[in-house]
Amino acid sequence: MILRYVTGPIIGGVLGFLYYKIVGCRTGSCPITSSPVRSIIYGALMGLILA
């Protein structure tokens, strides 16, 4: 049970970082993908919610 709540945000954070690197935002005006920190935090939160 606890393992789900730990691995969910970790996997989400990794996927958020990969989304930043692969898709990214060229202009810098995108609220989530403009910085890697925001992408990682958003991905980790989504992983926690879905876990």
HELIX and SHEET records of a PDB file:
HELIX    1   1 ILE A    2  ILE A   22  1                                  21    
HELIX    2   2 PRO A   36  LEU A   50  1                                  15    
END                                                                             
